[in-house]
Amino acid sequence: MSVYRLAPINIRANDEKWAASNLKEAVWVEAADEMAARHFVESATLRMVDFKPGRPLIFSPWLDDVVTSCHRDLEAETVPPGHLRTQAGKLVALPAV
């Protein structure tokens, strides 16, 4: 497993998808690959958004590579299993699978 760093892409900071996340800062998580890292962060930060007729469904920004970056971070501190670490240093538990 590797540590991945996911972060908002500044130019997309006001994308409506951020309504579906309770976190909008860089995070680190241990995962087998990029897609698993994105899903872990999505599951730990998901916020429900009201459906509005005539508008597309809003999905987590952490799954969208246009809104967030994700790459292996070879210099990152270790992250405790079952958690993600925020840029502010806070540990957030991942939901049990």
N, C-alpha and C positions, 0 to 999 in steps of 0.2 A: 504494500500500500504506500501511496505517496501523499504528501501534503499539497493541496491545491489552494491557490489564492483566487478568490472571486471578487470582483469590484465593479461598481457602477461605471459606465462609460460617461464621462462628463457631458458630452454633447447630447446625451439622451437622458439627462438627469430629471427632466420634467415629463418623461413618458408616462402616460396614464397607467401603465402596468405597475408602477410603484405603489398604486393604491392596494395591490394584492400582497404587499410585503410589509411587515412591521419593522424592517431593518433596511437602512439605505447607506451602508458603509462597507468597506472592504472586510472580508472574512476569510479565515483559513479553516480547512476541513481535511481530514484524512479520508481518502477514497481510492478505489481501484483504478478509476479513470475519470475523465472530465465529465461524462454524463452522470455518473454516480455522484460526483461532487455537486453538480448542479441540483440533482434531485434531493440530496441531503440538505442543502441550504434551503431549497424550496420548502421542504417538509418542516423545517425548524422555524421558518419565518412567515408561513402562509397566513394571510388575513382574507377573510371572506369579503367579497365585493358584491353589492346589490346588482342584479341584472337590470338593464335598462332596455326596453323594447327599441328595436331599430339600431342598436349599437352592438358591435362585436363583443363576445365574451372576453373578459380580461383574465389573463393567465400571469403567473408569477414572472417577474422580470429576471429571476435567476435562471430560468430555462432558456432565455432569449440571448443569443450571442451578439445581437445588435445592441442590446441594452446593457449587457454585463460582459466583462471579460472573465476568462477562466484559464489558468495555466498552472502547471506544476511549479512549485516554489522550492527549489533545492536548498535555499538558505533559511527557510522558515523554522521557527521554533516547533517542537513537537506539539501536537494537539491531543489532549486526552481522548481516548476512545469514547465514542458516543456523544461527542461535543463538537461545536465549532467555536472558534475564537474570533471575536470582533476586533476591528482596528483599535477600538478603545480599550481592548484587553479583557472584555467581558467574556465569560464562558457561557454558551447557550447549549442546553441539552437537546440532542436529536430525539425525536419521537421514537418510541419502541416500534420495531417492525413486527 
